[in-house]
Amino acid sequence: MNKKKLTGLLLAVLVIAVSCLIPETGRLPGAGIRAIGLVAAFLVILIFEALPIIITCLIFVALLPVLGITDSFNAALSGFSNQVVFFILASFGIAEAFAKVPLTTRMLAFLLRKFGKNIRTILLSMMICAALLSSIVSNVPTCAIFMALGLKFLEFYDNPEDRKRTGRAFMIAIPVASMIGGMITPAGSSINLLAISLLEQHAGLTVTFVQWMAYGIPLTLVMLPAAWILSVLIFRPAEIDRRRVRSFLDKLEAEIPKKIRGSERKVLILTLIMLVLWIASSWIPAINVMVVAVLGCCAMFLPGIRVLDSRSFFREVSWDSFFLVGAVLSIGNAMVSSGVSQWITGLLPSARMPLPVFLGFVALLAFLLLILIPVAPSLVTLMATPVISLCAVNGASPALGMLILALAAGNCYLLPLDTVTLLTYGTGYYKMSDMPKCTVWLQLFMVLAIALLFPLILRIVPVG
């Protein structure tokens, strides 16, 4: 074991030990203190990469009853019974179906043909495609698809320095675009669906598919160009000879049949059916967005369709993501049940704020907390009750507060610690300190955009 991993393990053990020795206070019981210590240790293990992700998840879930944070191991596994976990599995299946047919390549080739005049517009084309696909498929598989296309494009650079500089821009912009696109619909990110589920659980309210789109689409339309401009200005991708661009485009188009047929048509039809049902769920409560995704994924396996097979499905699922989301939801639930959420609620300001200030404050609060808890599902679970309480103080709908919390938490790219950003971080094209040079400004821009845009949208499309 190398020094970095050993340091991470020892530091995690020390954090847990210290949390067990801290006496409880009037507002925060001992179980809550130990839960905070466990989360801190969990993050230390992830940051130092001290253990494989799946093993880390299993160990920390098992520690919940051992440390007395939950009453039993059954309670510790509560996150794995959340419907969001199975939505993630379905998303990987749908993404694999897209990867098996040339739909995404066809879309990218079309945009490159129209707009791929230079390296800047090529980057924009990839970001637009990633954002559009991410609106109906979870961020992780979307990022994986376009990361592969980006890496293929970077092979056309002969100069290693130019390839490194351009790779930095592409490998940061692609996961950012995937997360931004995930805001467009509830189905775009598991975080969105988790927030809706928690809103129904804690406040008895919901945000419909169409209501979500009314807020997600305008925000995406201002965020995506901002992300592109910042990526180009800050990382300055190296220009490439137009002949190389043409060669890349020819290579892409050679892989695409001229007409849509066979499996590609089946994937397109099934995706359109899912999209229609998702939109219809805004008026038909019996239609569950996550159930539609699971059944849509299963339909890809049916005789006569057979776009997917079980072997390729299990191979392409990111089991690290599956266990990570299940584990952080379990730990988040434990933090809520041990009183941490109530303790945070007591720390929030009790004075009423003007609506734009309040909306910007919720987004800024989420971004600040992402520095301490850079795992979005855990943050949303932990902050659901405090945000709902904050909405009550400010006379705002809890649905609006939870929507903003989810949108901000879903843009977890200040540092490459989220599952989405870790995919491209692993390519080696950028350092951990490179990402915040762009993304800190993007997050601040999003706070401002929410504060200015959402009061206007609220007049047309109220929620809650």
C-alpha positions as a printed Julia matrix, in Angstrom:
464×3 Matrix{Float64}:
   0.0     0.0     0.0
   1.41    3.41   -0.97
   1.77    6.37    1.4
  -1.27    8.24    0.09
  -3.64    5.31    0.68
  -2.17    4.53    4.1
  -2.47    8.19    5.11
  -6.09    8.2     4.03
  -6.91    5.06    6.02
  -5.2     6.32    9.18
  -6.84    9.75    8.89
 -10.29    8.15    8.41
  -9.82    5.97   11.5
  -8.68    9.02   13.48
 -11.74   11.05   12.42
 -14.12    8.27   13.48
 -12.29    7.81   16.79
 -12.44   11.54   17.58
 -16.17   11.67   16.73
 -16.79    8.85   19.21
 -15.02   10.79   21.98
 -16.84   14.12   21.5
 -19.62   14.5    24.08
 -23.14   15.18   22.85
 -24.61   18.65   23.11
 -28.14   19.77   23.82
 -28.95   20.16   20.14
 -26.85   17.39   18.62
 -26.97   13.89   20.13
 -24.01   11.53   20.18
 -25.34    9.49   17.25
 -25.45   12.68   15.18
 -21.85   13.56   16.05
 -20.73   10.05   15.09
 -22.72   10.31   11.85
 -20.89   13.53   10.94
 -17.58   11.84   11.76
 -18.52    8.86    9.6
 -19.33   11.13    6.63
 -16.03   12.97    7.06
 -14.13    9.66    7.18
 -16.04    8.41    4.13
 -14.98   11.48    2.16
 -11.37   11.08    3.3
 -11.31    7.51    1.96
 -12.76    8.65   -1.36
 -10.41   11.62   -1.76
  -7.31    9.61   -0.86
  -8.57    6.62   -2.92
  -7.53    4.45    0.0
  -9.9     1.59   -0.86
 -11.96    0.48   -3.87
 -15.26    2.4    -3.96
 -17.49   -0.67   -3.57
 -15.5    -1.91   -0.56
 -15.59    1.57    0.97
 -19.37    1.7     0.59
 -19.91   -1.72    2.16
 -17.6    -0.98    5.11
 -19.21    2.37    5.94
 -22.76    1.05    5.65
 -21.78   -1.78    8.01
 -20.28    0.77   10.44
 -23.65    2.53   10.87
 -25.07   -0.06   13.31
 -21.62   -0.78   14.79
 -21.29    2.88   15.86
 -24.88    2.99   17.07
 -25.98    5.48   14.41
 -28.74    3.13   13.22
 -30.63    0.53   15.25
 -29.93   -2.35   12.88
 -28.19   -3.4     9.68
 -31.59   -3.38    7.93
 -31.93    0.31    8.78
 -28.37    0.91    7.57
 -29.3    -0.5     4.15
 -32.26    1.87    3.7
 -30.59    3.75    0.84
 -30.45    0.65   -1.33
 -34.24    0.3    -1.23
 -34.7     3.83   -2.61
 -36.26    3.84   -6.08
 -33.53    6.25   -7.26
 -30.96    3.44   -7.07
 -32.92    1.38   -9.58
 -33.42    4.43  -11.79
 -29.63    4.58  -12.04
 -29.51    0.96  -13.19
 -32.16    1.74  -15.81
 -30.21    4.81  -16.96
 -27.11    2.75  -17.61
 -29.21    0.3   -19.63
 -30.74    3.11  -21.71
 -27.3     4.67  -22.2
 -25.9     1.32  -23.35
 -28.75    1.08  -25.86
 -27.79    4.53  -27.18
 -24.13    3.48  -27.34
 -25.01    0.36  -29.38
 -26.77    2.36  -32.08
 -25.43    5.47  -33.84
 -28.03    7.93  -32.54
 -25.58   10.02  -30.5
 -22.92    9.81  -33.2
 -25.5    10.86  -35.81
 -26.52   13.85  -33.67
 -22.89   14.87  -33.08
 -22.0    14.49  -36.78
 -24.95   16.72  -37.72
 -23.85   19.47  -35.31
 -20.23   19.2   -36.42
 -21.28   19.46  -40.06
 -23.27   22.62  -39.27
 -21.1    24.29  -36.63
 -17.76   22.47  -36.41
 -15.72   25.22  -38.05
 -12.98   25.38  -35.41
 -11.97   23.84  -32.11
 -14.26   26.15  -30.12
 -17.4    25.22  -32.03
 -16.42   21.53  -31.99
 -16.29   21.74  -28.2
 -19.67   23.52  -28.18
 -21.17   20.8   -30.4
 -20.04   18.07  -28.0
 -21.35   20.01  -25.01
 -24.76   20.52  -26.67
 -25.02   16.81  -27.52
 -24.01   15.77  -24.01
 -26.55   18.17  -22.47
 -29.37   16.97  -24.73
 -28.72   13.28  -24.05
 -28.32   13.99  -20.33
 -31.84   15.43  -20.25
 -33.25   11.89  -20.51
 -30.31    9.7   -19.44
 -28.41    9.94  -16.17
 -25.25   12.08  -16.15
 -22.73    9.28  -15.58
 -23.41    7.18  -18.7
 -23.88   10.34  -20.78
 -20.48   11.6   -19.71
 -18.94    8.19  -20.46
 -20.32    8.22  -24.04
 -19.03   11.69  -24.91
 -15.77   11.22  -23.05
 -15.05    8.33  -25.45
 -15.87   10.56  -28.44
 -13.7    13.34  -27.04
 -10.74   11.02  -26.51
 -11.15    9.77  -30.08
 -10.99   13.37  -31.34
  -7.88   14.19  -29.29
  -5.97   11.46  -31.13
  -5.78   13.85  -34.12
  -3.35   16.13  -32.24
   0.31   15.4   -33.01
   1.78   17.91  -30.55
   1.56   16.47  -26.99
   1.3    19.95  -25.44
  -1.59   20.93  -27.74
  -3.31   17.61  -27.01
  -2.89   18.11  -23.26
  -4.24   21.68  -23.34
  -7.2    20.76  -25.53
  -7.84   17.59  -23.54
  -8.05   19.67  -20.37
 -10.8    21.8   -21.89
 -12.73   18.82  -23.31
 -12.44   16.57  -20.26
 -13.68   19.34  -17.95
 -16.38   20.7   -20.28
 -17.97   17.31  -21.06
 -18.92   16.34  -17.46
 -19.98   19.94  -16.76
 -22.27   19.9   -19.84
 -23.65   16.5   -18.75
 -24.56   17.91  -15.34
 -26.05   21.09  -16.82
 -28.16   19.03  -19.26
 -29.34   16.94  -16.34
 -31.3    19.97  -15.13
 -33.66   19.99  -18.14
 -36.03   17.23  -16.94
 -36.53   15.24  -13.72
 -35.29   12.16  -15.62
 -32.01   13.91  -16.38
 -30.46   13.13  -13.01
 -31.09   10.81  -10.1
 -30.64   13.89   -7.87
 -33.76   15.46   -9.39
 -35.88   12.39   -8.69
 -34.44   12.04   -5.19
 -35.43   15.64   -4.42
 -38.97   15.06   -5.71
 -39.23   11.88   -3.62
 -38.02   13.68   -0.47
 -40.41   16.57   -1.14
 -43.34   14.16   -1.29
 -42.1    12.42    1.87
 -41.51   15.54    4.01
 -44.01   18.07    2.63
 -46.64   16.05    0.77
 -46.0    18.13   -2.37
 -44.53   17.35   -5.77
 -43.03   19.0    -8.84
 -44.48   17.68  -12.1
 -42.38   16.81  -15.13
 -43.56   19.88  -17.07
 -43.16   22.2   -14.08
 -39.58   21.02  -13.68
 -38.86   21.66  -17.38
 -40.26   25.19  -17.06
 -37.41   25.98  -14.64
 -34.74   23.59  -15.94
 -34.81   24.58  -19.62
 -34.28   28.36  -19.18
 -31.53   27.75  -16.61
 -29.81   25.32  -18.96
 -30.08   27.78  -21.86
 -28.05   30.36  -19.92
 -25.7    27.94  -18.13
 -24.5    25.94  -21.14
 -23.2    28.95  -23.13
 -21.6    30.3   -19.95
 -19.83   26.97  -19.36
 -18.6    26.92  -22.96
 -17.32   30.5   -22.89
 -15.5    29.94  -19.57
 -13.94   26.67  -20.82
 -12.65   28.34  -23.99
 -11.37   31.49  -22.27
  -9.71   29.76  -19.33
  -8.3    26.57  -20.88
  -7.72   27.87  -24.44
  -7.93   24.63  -26.48
  -5.37   24.51  -29.3
  -6.67   25.06  -32.82
  -6.48   22.11  -35.18
  -6.05   21.95  -38.94
  -9.37   21.95  -40.79
  -8.27   18.81  -42.65
  -7.98   16.99  -39.33
 -11.49   18.13  -38.4
 -12.74   16.86  -41.75
 -10.94   13.56  -41.19
 -12.61   13.18  -37.76
 -16.02   14.0   -39.22
 -15.51   11.56  -42.12
 -14.55    8.87  -39.63
 -17.71    9.52  -37.61
 -19.96    9.53  -40.66
 -18.42    6.3   -41.94
 -19.79    4.6   -38.81
 -23.34    5.88  -39.42
 -25.81    4.21  -41.82
 -27.43    6.76  -44.11
 -30.94    5.76  -43.04
 -32.31    5.06  -39.57
 -33.21    1.39  -39.4
 -33.3    -1.74  -37.25
 -32.11   -1.35  -33.67
 -31.63    2.39  -34.01
 -35.31    2.85  -34.89
 -36.36    0.68  -31.95
 -34.27    2.71  -29.48
 -35.64    5.96  -30.91
 -39.27    4.77  -30.68
 -38.87    3.46  -27.11
 -37.17    6.7   -26.06
 -39.99    8.78  -27.55
 -42.58    6.6   -25.77
 -40.77    7.14  -22.45
 -40.57   10.89  -23.08
 -44.32   11.07  -23.86
 -45.13    9.12  -20.69
 -42.82   11.31  -18.59
 -44.54   14.45  -19.87
 -47.98   12.84  -19.38
 -47.06   12.15  -15.74
 -47.52   15.9   -15.15
 -51.28   15.36  -15.51
 -51.62   11.63  -14.73
 -50.27   11.03  -11.2
 -50.42    7.25  -11.66
 -47.48    7.45  -14.09
 -44.22    7.24  -12.13
 -41.15    8.67  -13.88
 -38.82    6.07  -12.39
 -41.12    3.17  -13.2
 -41.28    4.36  -16.82
 -37.47    4.41  -16.97
 -37.16    0.89  -15.52
 -39.83   -0.55  -17.83
 -38.31    1.29  -20.8
 -34.93   -0.23  -20.05
 -36.5    -3.71  -19.68
 -38.26   -3.29  -23.02
 -34.83   -3.1   -24.68
 -34.34   -6.79  -23.75
 -37.69   -8.1   -25.07
 -37.91  -10.61  -27.96
 -38.38   -8.76  -31.21
 -36.46   -5.76  -29.86
 -33.33   -7.23  -28.24
 -31.27   -4.07  -28.35
 -29.7    -5.15  -25.06
 -28.63   -8.47  -23.61
 -27.98   -9.24  -19.96
 -24.26   -9.82  -20.44
 -23.57   -6.42  -22.01
 -25.91   -4.71  -19.54
 -24.13   -6.03  -16.45
 -20.77   -5.28  -18.04
 -21.62   -1.64  -18.81
 -23.32   -0.75  -15.51
 -21.02    1.29  -13.29
 -21.34   -0.73  -10.11
 -19.17    1.85   -8.35
 -21.94    4.41   -9.02
 -24.67    1.98   -7.95
 -23.04    1.22   -4.6
 -21.9     4.81   -4.06
 -25.42    6.23   -4.44
 -26.93    3.47   -2.28
 -24.32    4.02    0.43
 -24.56    7.81    0.52
 -28.36    7.62    0.65
 -28.07    5.19    3.57
 -25.61    7.46    5.38
 -27.77   10.5     4.57
 -30.85    8.79    6.0
 -28.85    7.94    9.12
 -27.79   11.58    9.5
 -31.43   12.68    9.28
 -32.62   10.1    11.8
 -29.77   10.93   14.21
 -30.74   14.6    14.41
 -28.12   16.22   12.13
 -30.74   17.77    9.84
 -32.59   19.33   12.78
 -29.3    20.68   14.12
 -28.51   22.32   10.75
 -32.02   23.79   10.65
 -31.29   25.55   13.95
 -28.18   27.16   12.43
 -29.98   28.71    9.44
 -31.03   32.39    9.47
 -34.54   33.03   10.79
 -34.99   36.5     9.23
 -37.21   36.75    6.17
 -35.45   37.63    2.89
 -36.71   39.15   -0.39
 -37.6    36.37   -2.83
 -34.63   36.8    -5.24
 -32.21   36.97   -2.3
 -33.78   33.88   -0.74
 -33.59   31.85   -3.97
 -29.96   32.83   -4.52
 -29.19   32.04   -0.88
 -30.55   28.46   -1.19
 -28.4    27.87   -4.29
 -25.3    29.41   -2.67
 -25.86   27.4     0.51
 -25.98   24.18   -1.53
 -22.76   25.06   -3.35
 -20.97   25.93   -0.11
 -22.09   22.69    1.52
 -20.89   20.74   -1.54
 -17.37   21.75   -0.49
 -17.88   19.89    2.8
 -20.14   17.12    1.44
 -19.19   16.74   -2.26
 -21.62   13.85   -2.79
 -24.9    15.25   -4.11
 -27.35   12.49   -2.99
 -26.09   12.72    0.58
 -26.34   16.52    0.56
 -29.91   16.56   -0.8
 -31.03   13.94    1.73
 -29.42   15.82    4.61
 -30.66   19.29    3.59
 -34.25   18.41    2.64
 -35.71   19.21    6.07
 -33.63   22.4     6.63
 -34.52   23.78    3.19
 -38.23   23.04    3.69
 -38.07   24.84    7.06
 -36.23   27.76    5.45
 -39.0    28.0     2.83
 -41.63   28.2     5.59
 -39.77   31.1     7.24
 -39.59   32.97    3.93
 -43.12   32.25    2.76
 -41.94   30.27   -0.27
 -43.18   26.92   -1.52
 -41.1    23.97   -0.28
 -41.32   22.64   -3.85
 -39.38   25.66   -5.12
 -36.73   25.29   -2.42
 -36.22   21.59   -3.11
 -36.07   22.22   -6.86
 -33.26   24.75   -6.37
 -31.46   22.46   -3.92
 -31.52   19.63   -6.47
 -30.4    21.81   -9.37
 -27.48   23.23   -7.39
 -26.45   19.88   -5.89
 -26.62   18.28   -9.34
 -23.97   20.76  -10.55
 -21.36   19.25   -8.25
 -18.22   20.13  -10.21
 -16.21   22.53   -8.06
 -13.72   19.68   -7.61
 -13.63   16.35   -9.49
 -14.98   14.32   -6.57
 -18.41   13.45   -7.98
 -18.91   10.2    -9.92
 -19.44   12.13  -13.18
 -16.29   14.25  -12.95
 -14.21   11.31  -11.72
 -14.76    9.63  -15.09
 -12.82   12.28  -17.02
 -10.41   13.04  -14.15
  -9.18    9.48  -14.56
  -7.98   10.27  -18.11
  -5.12   12.34  -16.65
  -5.74   15.41  -18.83
  -6.25   17.74  -15.88
  -5.33   18.13  -12.21
  -7.77   18.53   -9.35
  -6.81   22.21   -9.06
  -7.66   22.88  -12.74
 -11.41   22.38  -12.5
 -12.25   25.17   -9.99
 -10.49   27.74  -12.23
 -13.6    27.49  -14.41
 -16.32   25.95  -12.27
 -16.23   28.33   -9.29
 -17.26   31.15  -11.64
 -19.9    28.92  -13.22
 -21.46   28.11   -9.85
 -21.54   31.8    -8.88
 -23.15   32.59  -12.24
 -25.78   29.93  -11.54
 -26.6    31.53   -8.16
 -27.17   34.85   -9.93
 -29.19   33.21  -12.73
 -31.51   31.49  -10.24
 -32.0    34.71   -8.26
 -32.96   36.65  -11.41
 -34.75   34.04  -13.55
 -36.83   32.04  -11.1
 -38.97   34.9    -9.72
 -40.01   35.63  -13.32
 -40.77   31.96  -14.08
 -42.66   31.62  -10.8
 -45.22   34.18  -12.0
 -46.01   32.0   -15.03
 -45.48   28.48  -13.63
 -46.05   28.29   -9.86
 -44.93   25.13   -8.06
 -46.17   23.45   -4.92
